[in-house]
Amino acid sequence: MTDTGRTRRTRWVAGSAVALAVLFAGAATVASARDDGAGEHTSAAGSAPRTPATDSADAGFARDMAVHHQQAVEMSFIVRDRTRDEDVRRFAYDIANTQANQRGMLLGWLDLWELPKVSAGQEPMAWMDGQHAGHGMGDMEGMEGMSGHGGGYQAHDGSLMPGMATRTELGRLREASGRHAEVLYLQLMTDHHKGGIDMARGCAELCTVKAEKRLAQGMVDAQRSELDAMAQMLAARGAAPRA
């Protein structure tokens, strides 16, 4: 088999693995979300759990984090093609696989709740407005403009939410190679995780569906650990997170 054939096969296998993870995750979470309902809330009849409203924190987080995660998956597959460093490639694949899986769960819940995946007229992270200001900002140090909710962040150049890379930055990542690509990816993903952690922390407090709250807290814990790992990987390459 030629090098080109091997490369195509590797990409196909990686993409197929992520697609299958999303499929299985989405199916597995239907029962969990149905069992949990919307926390302890019940309908006026006092029997069936309420379905989250389209403007609820549950629905808003599911929509916004699905978009946020999609970019992390995209960046991770870009860098896998731009470097031969096995540590970075494994790390990027782990992020792509995990976040594609979680994205499938979030979109699966929206389907289960029969809610739109896009809310026309609602700003990203509006579900956090005025309700998240009391959180500590230790994870957000150096992230100017990330006030913890959508109202404090100006979308620009394709960056819709705090931590998201711009179209310009994604273009730079696609053109970079070797150590340059590794450093840029780790810096962009560090920013991405900081924005994602703040959003997930908001859901852990504000969401009412127990399974979603658990997922959000799991995101906070895992991505904090990954921030430490990325700082070490950057230091090993003579670099650091962006100021």
C-alpha positions in Angstrom: 0.0 0.0 0.0 1.3 3.5 -0.9 1.9 6.2 1.7 -1.1 8.1 0.2 -3.2 5.0 0.6 -2.1 4.5 4.2 -2.9 8.2 5.0 -6.3 7.9 3.5 -7.0 4.7 5.4 -5.8 6.2 8.7 -8.1 9.2 8.2 -11.0 7.0 7.3 -10.5 4.8 10.3 -10.2 7.8 12.6 -13.2 9.5 11.2 -15.3 6.3 11.4 -14.3 5.7 15.0 -15.5 9.2 16.0 -18.7 8.8 14.0 -19.5 5.4 15.7 -18.7 7.0 19.1 -21.2 9.7 18.5 -23.9 7.2 17.3 -23.5 5.0 20.3 -23.3 7.9 22.8 -26.5 9.4 21.4 -28.4 6.2 21.7 -27.1 5.4 25.2 -28.1 8.8 26.6 -31.8 8.7 25.5 -32.8 6.5 28.4 -30.7 8.5 30.9 -32.2 11.8 29.9 -35.7 10.3 29.9 -35.2 8.8 33.4 -33.8 12.0 34.8 -36.4 14.2 33.2 -35.8 17.8 34.3 -34.5 17.3 37.8 -37.3 17.0 40.4 -39.7 19.2 38.5 -43.0 17.7 37.4 -45.8 18.9 35.2 -49.0 20.5 36.4 -50.7 17.1 36.4 -48.0 16.0 38.8 -47.0 12.9 36.8 -44.6 13.3 34.0 -41.3 15.2 34.2 -41.2 18.5 32.4 -39.3 18.8 29.1 -36.8 21.6 29.3 -38.0 24.8 27.6 -36.2 26.0 24.5 -34.8 29.0 26.4 -33.8 27.0 29.4 -30.2 26.5 30.6 -30.5 22.8 29.7 -31.3 23.5 26.1 -29.0 26.5 25.8 -26.0 24.6 27.1 -26.7 21.6 24.8 -26.8 23.9 21.7 -23.8 26.1 22.6 -21.5 23.3 23.8 -22.3 21.2 20.7 -21.0 24.2 18.6 -18.0 24.7 20.9 -17.1 21.0 20.8 -17.4 20.8 17.0 -14.6 23.3 16.7 -12.4 21.3 19.1 -12.9 18.2 17.0 -12.1 20.2 13.8 -8.8 21.6 15.3 -7.8 18.2 16.6 -8.1 16.5 13.2 -6.3 19.4 11.5 -3.2 19.0 13.8 -3.1 15.2 13.3 -2.4 15.9 9.6 0.1 18.7 10.3 2.6 16.9 12.7 4.2 13.5 13.1 4.7 14.0 16.8 2.9 11.0 18.4 2.3 12.6 21.7 0.4 15.5 20.1 -1.4 13.2 17.7 -2.6 10.9 20.5 -3.7 13.9 22.6 -5.5 15.4 19.7 -7.3 12.2 18.9 -8.4 11.7 22.5 -9.9 15.2 22.5 -11.6 14.7 19.2 -13.1 11.3 20.3 -14.2 12.6 23.7 -15.8 15.8 22.4 -17.4 14.2 19.4 -18.9 11.6 21.8 -20.2 14.4 24.1 -21.5 16.4 21.2 -23.6 13.4 20.2 -25.0 13.2 23.7 -26.0 16.9 23.7 -27.6 16.8 20.3 -29.4 13.5 21.2 -31.0 15.3 24.2 -32.3 18.1 22.0 -33.8 15.5 19.8 -35.3 13.7 22.7 -36.8 17.0 24.1 -38.0 17.8 20.5 -36.2 21.2 20.7 -34.4 22.9 17.8 -30.7 22.6 17.6 -30.4 26.2 16.6 -32.4 28.9 18.4 -33.1 31.8 16.1 -32.7 35.2 17.7 -31.0 34.0 20.9 -27.4 35.0 21.4 -24.8 32.3 22.3 -24.6 31.7 26.0 -27.6 34.0 26.7 -28.8 31.3 29.1 -25.9 32.3 31.4 -26.7 36.0 31.5 -26.9 37.5 34.9 -26.7 34.2 36.7 -23.1 33.2 36.6 -21.3 36.3 37.7 -20.5 34.9 41.1 -18.2 32.2 39.9 -14.4 32.4 40.4 -12.4 33.2 37.3 -9.3 31.3 38.1 -9.7 29.2 35.0 -10.2 32.3 32.9 -7.0 34.2 33.8 -5.8 36.1 30.8 -9.0 35.6 28.8 -10.0 39.2 28.2 -13.7 39.6 27.4 -14.7 36.3 28.9 -17.1 37.5 31.5 -18.8 34.2 32.0 -21.8 34.8 29.8 -22.5 35.6 26.2 -23.4 39.2 26.8 -19.7 40.0 27.7 -18.2 38.5 24.5 -18.3 40.0 21.0 -18.4 37.4 18.3 -15.9 38.0 15.6 -14.3 36.3 12.6 -16.2 33.1 13.3 -15.4 33.0 17.0 -18.9 32.7 18.4 -18.2 32.1 22.1 -15.3 32.6 24.5 -12.3 30.4 23.8 -13.3 29.6 20.2 -10.6 30.1 17.5 -11.3 32.6 14.8 -11.4 31.7 11.1 -8.0 33.4 10.7 -6.5 31.3 13.5 -7.9 28.1 12.0 -6.3 29.1 8.6 -3.0 29.5 10.3 -3.3 26.1 11.9 -4.0 24.5 8.5 -0.9 26.1 7.0 1.4 25.3 9.9 3.5 22.1 10.3 5.7 20.4 12.7 6.5 22.1 16.0 4.8 25.3 14.8 1.5 23.4 14.3 1.9 21.7 17.7 2.4 24.9 19.6 -0.4 26.7 17.9 -2.8 23.9 18.4 -2.0 23.6 22.1 -2.4 27.3 22.6 -5.7 27.4 20.7 -7.0 24.4 22.6 -5.9 25.9 25.9 -8.0 29.0 25.2 -10.8 26.7 23.9 -10.8 24.6 27.1 -10.9 27.8 29.3 -14.0 29.0 27.6 -15.6 25.6 27.7 -14.9 25.1 31.4 -16.7 28.3 32.3 -19.7 27.3 30.2 -19.8 23.8 31.7 -19.5 25.2 35.2 -22.6 27.3 34.4 -24.6 24.3 33.4 -23.4 22.3 36.5 -25.1 25.1 38.5 -28.1 26.1 36.3 -29.2 23.0 34.4 -32.0 20.9 35.8 -31.6 17.6 34.0 -29.4 15.4 36.3 -27.6 13.6 33.5 -26.7 16.9 31.8 -25.4 18.4 35.1 -23.2 15.3 35.6 -21.9 15.6 32.1 -21.1 19.3 32.5 -19.2 18.6 35.8 -17.3 15.8 34.1 -16.3 18.3 31.4 -15.0 20.7 34.0 -12.9 18.1 35.7 -11.5 16.5 32.6 -10.7 19.7 30.8 -8.9 21.1 33.9 -6.7 18.1 33.8 -6.1 18.5 30.1 -5.1 22.2 30.7 -2.3 21.0 33.0 -1.2 18.4 30.3 -1.2 21.1 27.6 0.9 23.5 29.7 3.5 20.7 30.2 3.5 19.9 26.5 3.9 23.6 25.6 6.8 24.0 28.1 8.5 20.9 26.5 8.4 22.8 23.2 9.8 26.0 24.7 6.4 27.8 24.6 3.6 28.7 26.9 -0.2 29.4 26.8 -1.1 32.7 25.2 -1.4 35.8 27.4 
